[in-house]
Amino acid sequence: MKKYYDNARDNAAFERCVDVMAGLMLKYGCQVLERHKNAVRVQDADLDNEPQEEILQKAA
């Protein structure tokens, strides 16, 4: 096991945390990315429907 912290307990806790996070990314990563893509598409579609002046006012 690689040493990240001086305390062995902290190292073990960090390793467990990384393992859990990696597992969650593997399990749910594609779903999260797909939701993000859909949200961006919806946001872009909403911007296409707004008048140009309102978009410029929001950006300022």
N, C-alpha and C positions, 0 to 999 in steps of 0.2 A: 504494500500500500504506500502511495506517495505521501510525503509529509507536507501538509498545508499549514498546520498549526503546531505549536509546541506541545499542547496538551493532546494526549492520545484520544481522550473522549471527544474532544472537539473535532479531531480528524475523522473519527468514525461517524459522528453526526453529520459532518459535511459530506462525506462519501454517501451516506444514506440519502441525504437531501438531493444530491446530484443524481443518484440512481432513480429516485422517485420522479424528479423533474424530467429526466430523459425518457422515462417510461410514459409519462403523460404526453410529452411531445410526440413520441412515436404513435401513441394510441389516438390522440385527438388533433394532431398537427394539421392534417389535411382538412378536417372539418373547420378548424379555425381559419385557415387560409381561404377556404371557399367562402365562408361567411364574410370575411374581410373584403374579398373581391366583389361579392354581391353588394355589400354596403357602399363600396366606392362607385360601383355602377349606378346604384340608386341616387347617390349624391350627385354624380355627373349628370344624370338625366334630369334631376331637379334643377341644376344650374342651367341646363339647356332650355328649360321652360321659362326662366325668369328673364325679364327685360334686361338689356345690357346695362342700363343706368343703375339698376338695383344691385347688380353684381359688382360694379365699380364702387358703389357706396359702401358695400359690405367689406370690400378689400381695403378701403381707406381707414 
